[in-house]
Amino acid sequence: MVASAGFSAFLRDQLAPLGRVTFRRMFGKTGVFCDGVMLAMIADDTLYVRVDAESRDAFSEARAAPPLSYRKQGRSIDLAFWQVPERLLDEPEELVAWARIALAAAHRVARKAR
């Protein structure tokens, strides 16, 4: 399910220090973009940040929750987006720090894709 208007507005305010934050509906979820690069996704008003090999250790706290996934041909496919701990929604500076790491991962992923 896509992000609610209230959750999107909250995140836009919290992530403003990163740059221009925008949202786009994608595959029944909401992509979170900063200056055109997707750093996170929202599903059911739950925030998931982009993870790559370099950022896994920084997000070790997020390993307790399952990654964002979808079903295809009866199988669950895990995506490279990990759920942020709920406590971060009450800790704006740390949320932005996680978002910066996710944005760096998103830039690396985008470079590899080119």
Secondary structure, DSSP 8 states (H G I E B T S, - for coil): ----HHHHHHHHHHTGGGS-EEEEEETTEEEEEETTEEEEEEETTEEEEE--TTTTTTTGGGGGS---EEEETTEEEE-SEEE--GGGGG-HHHHHHHHHHHHHHHHHHHHHH-
